[in-house]
Amino acid sequence: MTAVPIFEAKNKLPFYLHLVESGETVQITRHGKPVARLVAETECEQKSEGQLFMDKVMAWREAHPDCYLTQEEEDELYRIRHTVEPPVRHPEDIDFGE
């Protein structure tokens, strides 16, 4: 993932759109804090990780009707699974070909 400040994203939007088209995710920041992400349209059409997780939980529940997880246990499993952030690339690490 590439992280860029808002002004950089605005000034070089075509470049970042090319990155997104090639499969990269671009995180837009304000004062160093994430505020938005640019992702490929094909990724938006796919189910989110949360939806996939809940599908698996529901399938497990159907296959094991005598066993169950409490809502708190499900929430904890989901939270643990999402504690690792993808690596972030910063603009100074990218060769803009200038």
PyMOL commands that set and color helices and strands:
alter all, ss='L'
color gray80, all
select helices_A, chain A and resi 6-11+13-21+41-45+49-63+71-81+91-93
alter helices_A, ss='H'
color red, helices_A
select strands_A, chain A and resi 2-5+26-30+33-38
alter strands_A, ss='S'
color yellow, strands_A
deselect
rebuild
show_as cartoon
